[in-house]
Amino acid sequence: MIKKRVFSGIQPTGNIHLGNYLGAVKNWVDSQDEFDNIFCIVNSHAITIKQDPALLRAKTYELAAVLLACGIDMKKSKLFIQSEVDEHAALAWILDCNIPMGDMSRMTQFKDKSQKNPKNINIGLFNYPALMAADILLYQTDFVPVGEDQKQHLELTRDVAERFNRDYGETFKIPEPMIPKMGARIMGLDDPTKKMSKSEGKPNHGIALLDTPDEILKKFKKATTDSENLVRFNPEQIGIFNLLTIYQIFTGHSQEVIEAEFEGKGYGIFKVAVAEAVIEGLKPIQERYAKLTKEQGYLEEVLSHGASEVRKIAQKTYKEVKERVGLI
């Protein structure tokens, strides 16, 4: 049986955090036997915001090491750097020529990022969704794991693929969204009304996967909760619900077991328990990461192999697209 193909991308900016891991990467790892997975470090997307070149390069390799440490298996999946496959940018241009300005103007992420970076509102930031669409469509993707904040971009991808197929003939597979049932939306520890984000600069906002045990414990102890002092899976207790979600994923315990475990106990005890579960869960990842970062040659070899594997697929799709629009 031919496996369905999944495409996922992650930017090499900031520090990969618990929200990235529980909302995306852990699901990538767990699905490797079920799907034909292509994982992309989307460094071309990163430069829509000014980057220090040396830091971007270092963060790209750091992210690759973290993903491998989390369990991405190159025998089961493909991992590569976006800029190493030229067809991404080339296809994005053709898609740009087939996306109405009105569709792009409605993208909420452009508006949000423009407000955060008013001095750097560039064309790349505006065209970001076209490059994202190219990332996905190049590989004839069946499913794209997306959070709520990326659903609009995937809808645009589906729209442009359907329009292209209508105008030029069947070319692209129409991708479907894949939203994880658990952990899809991990919130900030300091403000549980906001999704945990790499771009949030506050020190107690999120847990980085490479944080030390002391840093993790300190951040969880300061996590925002409420005055009810009841550890229960009540979505209205947004701070506690967020911590419970994290605890449940790391322990694998049911809601009933967890609520019984902390019945009559205060938030202080609960927060320490969450921290200890996270510290223990991240320990093997951090140990593998430490080994991988000592093997730069191995990382380069892995990423080069991944790029050569996916390039075959990308070239085939791009060649067909060029023929369809009359470029060759």
N, C-alpha and C positions, 0 to 999 in steps of 0.2 A: 504494500500500500504506500502510495506517495504521500509524504507528510506535507501538511499545509505550511506555508512559509510565513514567518513573523519577522518584521523589521522593527528595530528599536534604536533610538539615538539618544546620546547624552553629551552635554557640553563639557569641555575640560576647563571650566572656569570655577573659581571658588573652591570650596571643599565639599566633596561628596558626603552627604549626611544621611541620617537615619530615615528621613522621608524618601530620599532617592532609593535607599536600599530596600525598605519595606514596601514602598509603593511601586517599585519597578524592578530593581536588580535581583532581588530575591525571587521574584516571579519569573524572571528570565532564566535564572539558574534552575529553578524547579521544573521548568517546562522543556528543558533541553532534549529529553527523550521523546517528548510528544510532538514537537514541531521542528521544522527546518529553520533554525534561528540565524538571523544576520544582525549583529550588533555593531553600531557605528559610533565612533567618537567624533562628534560633529564640530570640528574645530573651525570650519568655514563659517558656520553660524555664529561662532563666538566673536568674530571680528566686526560684527555690526556695532559693537561697542569697542572703543579704543582699548587695545591690549598691549602690554609690554611683550615684545616678540620672544625674548628669552624665557620669560615667565610662562607664556602660553605654550611654548615648546616643552618646558619642564612639566607643566600641569597635564599636558597631553599624555606623556609617558607615565606620570603618576597615576592618572585615571586608568590607563591600561593595566597597570600593576594591581590597582585596587579591584578592578573587575575580574581579573584572573584570580586574585586572592579570594574573592567572594564565591568563586566556583564556576566561572565561565570556562568550559572545557573545549579546547580547540579541536578535539576529535569529534565533538558533537555540534559545535557552533562555529560561526565565522565572526571574528573581531578584526576591525580595521579602522584606519584613520580616514575620514571623509576626503580630505584634500589630496590623498594619494590616488584617488580615482577621479580623473578629470571629467568623466561623463556626468557627474553630479552638477557641476556648474554649467556644462554645455546643455544639458537637458533643461535646466532651470531657465535658460534664455529662451528656448523654444516655447516652454510653458508660459513665460512672461508675455509672449506674443499672442497667447491664446486665453489670457485671463483679463476680463474687463476691469478697468480702474475702480469701478463701483464695488466689485467684489473685494478687492484689496482694501479699499477704504473702510470697509465694515469690520476689519479685523481688530478685535479689542486689544490684543497684545501690543499692536503697534501704538495704539493710543496710550496704553499703560507705560510702555517703555519710553515713549516720547516725553511723557510727563516726568519720568525719573531721570532722563538724560536730555534735558532741553537744549543743551549746547552741542549735541551730536545726533541730530535727527537726519540720518542719511538715507540714500536710496536703498541700500542693502537692508536696512531695518524695515523699510516699507515692503520690500520684495521677499523678505524672509520666508513667508508661506510658500512662495514658488519654489524656493530651494528645498524646503521641507517636502513639498509634493514630489519634486524630482528624486529626493532620497528614497521615497517610498515606491514610486512608480517604476523606477529603474529595475527593481528586483521582482516585479510581478508579484507583489506582496498580497497575501491573503488577509492577514490580521496585523493591526498596529495597536500595541498596548498604549492607551492614552489616559491621562487624567482629565478631569473636567475642564481644566484650563487649556487643553490642547484639542478638544473635540471640534472647535470651530475650524481649526487648521485642517483637520482630517476631512471635515465636510467640504472644504474648499478643494482639497486633493481629489475627493470623489467627484465633485462637480467638474473639475477641469479634465479628469480622465474620461468621464461620460461624454463631455462636449467634444473632446478630441476623437473619441471612438465614433461619435456620430458624424463628425465632419470629414474624417480621414480614413475611417474603417477601423475594425476591431484591432486595437493595439495594446491597450493597458488592461490589466486585471483591476477590478474595482475593489479596493481594500475595505475591510470591515473593522470597526473599533473593537478592542478587547479591553474591558475594564475589570481589573481584579476585584474579587468579592470582598477581600479583607486587606486593609492597609493601603488602599488606593490613595488615601488622603490623610497624611500625617501632619498634624498642626504644630505650630511653633510652641515651644515650652513657655516662653514669656508672654505670648498672646495667642491662646488657642482659637481665636477667631480668624487667624491668618495661617495659610498653609506654610509648613516649614520650607524655607527657601535658601538657596545658596547666596542670593544677592542681598539678603538681610544682614546688615552689619552688626547687629547687637550681640554681645558676647554670650548671653544666655538663651538665645533664640533656638538654636538647634544643637544636635549631637553629631559631630563629625565622626566618620567611621574610624579615623585615626586619632581621635581624642584619647588621652590617657585615662586610666580608671579613676584617678582623682578628679580630673576635669568632668568626667561623666557623672560621678556622684555629686559633685558640687552643682552642676546644672540641674539635675533632677531635684535636688533638695530645694532649689529656688523656683521650681516650676509653679506656674499659676494654677490655683485650684478654686475652691469656693469655701463658704462658711458652713456647709451642711455636715461635713465630716462623715459622709457615708460613701463607702467604696462600692459602687454599683454601676451597672451598665445602663446608665440613663443619659441619652444623647443631650438632654438639656443641661447636664453638668458637664459642660464642654471640656473643661480642663481635665477632670478626672476621667471622662470617657476617652480622651486622647491617650492618657497614660495607660488606661486599661487595654486599649487596642494594642499598644506597643507591648505590654506585658503578656497579653494573650498570644501574640505572634511568636514571641521569643520562648515562651514556656510550652505552648501547644495545649494548655489547659482549657477546659470549657468555661463558659461564663458562670455556670452554677458553682463549679469548683473554686473559681477565683473569688467570687463573692463570699462563699463560705469561709475561704482562707482568711479574708480580711474583715470578717464580720466583727464589729465591736472594737476594731483597731483604728487608730488615728491615721491621718494622712502622712505624718512623718514616717511611720513604719512602712506604709505602702510605698512611698517614694523611694526609700532605701531599697526595698525589694525589687522595684522596677529597675533601678540603677544596677543592682547586682545581676539581674537577669540579662541586661544589655551588655554589661562588662564581660560576663561569661560567654555570651553569644558572639561578641565581636573578637574575643581573644584569638581564636584560630585564624580569623581573617587577618588580624594585625600581624600574627606570626608569619603567615604566608607572604604577606606584603613585604615584611622586612627582608625575607629571603630573595624575593623577586627583584627588589630594588638594587640588590647587589649584582644582578645579572643583566646589565643594560643590553649586552649583545643578544641575550635570549629574547628580551622584550622586542627588540628591533626585528629579530628573525620571525617571531610570532606575528607581529603586525604586518610585516612584508608578505608573509605567506597568506594571511587573511585577505590582504588587498588583492593579491594575484588571483585568489579564488573567486572573489566577488566581481573582479574586473571582467571576467569572462561573461558573467550574466549581464553586467551593465553595458558592455560593448554590444552585445547582441540586441538588447532593447534599444539602445541609442541608434544603432545602425538602421533598425526598422523605422524608428521615428523620423530620422533624416530622410529616408526614402519616401515616407508618407507625405512629408511636407515639401518635397521636391528639392532638397538641398544637395542630393547626389543623384 
